[in-house]
Amino acid sequence: MPEQTFTAVTVPSAGDAALSAEDAKLITLARGSRARVGAAEGAAVRDQDGRTYAAASVALPSLTVTALQLAVGLAAASGATKIEAAAVVTEAAVLDGAGHAAVRDLAADAAIHVAGPSGTLVGTVTA
């Protein structure tokens, strides 16, 4: 299989935006996943039935997966057909393109909230 490359996505500023309780929970789950293993990123997604899936980034010699890719993969492997919302906790200033593409595979319009390690919302990607 040929290697795919994805372009990072600029995260618009959150301004004074407030998250719903359900979306804030995604950030909490993503922070927990990241902290539990000391990963660069943590992510969580909510599917069409309200089930949540959380994951951390994986960086092994033979496998590299972003946290958002893994969270979407877990959801898909559990039968999810749509992502309602997603969250990523990272120190990066942009959203990784591979994770963005994974969410878009299951939802063209799901909000992807990006937060810093403290859980503070940086911004939300909707496109």
Summary of the structure (lengths in Angstrom):
residues: 127
radius of gyration: 13.2
end to end distance: 27.3
largest distance: 43.4
contacts: 419
relative contact order: 0.23
helix: 30%
strand: 30%
